Amino acid sequence: MGRFPEGFFWGGATAANQLEGGWNIGGRGLAKTDVTTGGTATTPRFVTYLNEDGTKGKLPQFGGVLPKGAKYHIFEDELYPNHVGNDFYHHYKEDIALFAEMGFKMFRMSIAWPRIYPNAIEEKPNEEGLKFYHDVFNELHKYNIEPLVTISHYDDPLYIETGLGGWQNREVIDHYVKYAKTLMDEYKDDVKYWLTFNEINCLLMMKMFAPNAPKEMIRPAYQQLHNQFVASAKTVEYAHENYPNMKVGCMLAGMASYPWTCDPKDILLNQFSMQEGIYYCGDVQALGEYGYYAKRMWQEDGVVLDATPEDFEHLKNGKVDFFSFSYYNTSCNTTHDFGEYAGSGNMTLGAKNPYLQYSEWGWSTDPSGLRWLLGELYARYKMPLMVVENGLGAIDKVEEDGMVHDTYRIDYMAQHIDAMADAINDGVDLIAYTSWGCIDLVSAGTGEMRKRYGFIYVDLDDELKGSLARSRKESFFWYKKVIETNGEDVSWK
Ligand code: BGP
């Protein structure tokens, strides 16, 4: 056998809110991303709203609470990058043809929930939304590209928050399950691989990023997560009962971390961090129950879950079929003062690792960490793994010959592909690699277009100006060769 098994799924990954555009057409409802402005590596994205007295208000994307009586609002003088994405809504045929040219075997995409149920609560789905995704799947199948579909990727209908009080309301579980069942019934012949929630563990991110935040701000996340776990498990059960050929996976942010020193206190701190960051969610979704350490976390944060005995039954019966995750970087935990090793950029978690290089956005490059994480996850969950996001966000420059020569991206990805090959050689059952943002799209963290990940360049800038024309970067031709050789040859001139 070569480095990668036959039938390995090479491909790329995207999310509806970051690439589709078409935010107010085809009967689509609003998502939070539609009231979120652009930001940069150092300034946050804002959500915009109208105060009761008619004045304009803005809150940082994460961690704020709307003032009493305020309503989310779209202002003419603000830029909302997700309204445009890269306009995949109108370019999908051209884009999928380019994916096919690279030889993609799999395309990870998400369905915009507000395109199917604009406010989540409707009884009947929006036919125009259903048709759009039929068209996309038909196009993919034309080229034998297997879709991998995320059911919820950061664009739940805004009404869930404004009208239902968010995911802490158990009613939302039913709306999600209704939506997921609609998708499975509708696309049973089109889609075999599903992911229930993108980076579900990010709900606990505040605990990780702002451990000193008031407990009452962290607490709701536990209930929201519990409700999402139940929604996910019920979806898995539905698939298993009705469509035995379907495979449903979980999707977590691969928030891998190391102890910064060999001080046993750092080792312990890092163990807690991995439990809180990854295993809390992974254990429920893949093993069917909360880990032993969950009690400690609940105690620490004063959490009393509103959960029924039936919930725990569903969690047990709705274990996922495979485990998927995103992997970009690693971080370090320490009880020591890290002074000059403090991070910068939009991922300032913990101390900087002196052995790694960091991007302008503060993200480290750590291919060995991927091999390590794959091993940890496989040992624990013993089920097929997929790396469904990985890549380098960078500023690309179109050179005089009209092309982006993104050898830095090739270099980053080649190292990670080698790390995956090593993990497979170690014995890990890895079945897919879909690199993030295979075509340039809006950054989730900063809302920028200039933070590009693609093999395909899209002519659009942060002011949302540009022709939207697509062109092949140097990495396009490199990835084509990687796929052609099934990952044997990752070299480049
Ligand atoms: C993950 C998200 C993606 C994606 C990626 C890159 O967390 O699942 O939606 O955007 O990160 O992050 P960013 O866009 O902030 O560079």
Residues whose N, C-alpha, C, O or C-beta is under 5 A from the ligand:
A	BS01	BGP	A15 E199 G393 V442 S443 A444 G445 T446
